[in-house]
Structure formats: structure tokens, C-alpha cells
Amino acid sequence: MGIWLPLAVTLLAVAVMYVCCIRPMRRKAGCRTTPAPRTRESVDAEIRRAREELRRLREQAATRQAQPPTAWRKQGGRGG
């Protein structure tokens, strides 16, 4: 087996790179899929989702700060 398995893996990687990257780049298609066109509505929806996520994260952080220490810390556990 020796050198044949690493050689086969290397050749497979080169073949995949050629098919997925080099060939499309030679055709001026690039090495990536084309992203969906961005419309004003899609950008607005993404901003709304990001703001909602930020609101939830801030709410969680405020809740964690307001909670009293856990019982194991009161009993001399590690931390705190």
C-alpha cells in the first residue's frame, strides 16, 4: 500500500480543484457560486433579523446579570 494511498488522495484533490475552481475561472465564472441578487426587501429583512437577535442577546445578558449566584458557589464551590 505504502505510497499509493497518499498519491491517490493527492491526485483526487487536484482533480476536484480543477473541476471546481480552475475550469470555472478559465470560463470567467470564478471559484464560487453566484450569490442571490440583493434587493431592498432582502436587505431590510436581514437588518430586522439582526436587530431582533441583538435585542434577544442583550435581554439574555441583562437576565444573567440580574440572577443571584448559584447555590454551589454559596457552599464554597470553585469560582465566584
Number of C-alpha atoms within 10 A of each C-alpha: 5 6 7 9 10 11 11 11 11 12 12 12 11 12 13 12 13 13 12 14 15 16 14 14 14 10 8 9 13 14 15 10 7 8 6 6 6 8 9 8 9 11 11 11 12 12 12 12 12 12 12 12 12 12 12 12 12 12 11 12 11 11 10 11 9 9 8 7 11 10 9 11 11 10 8 9 10 8 6 9
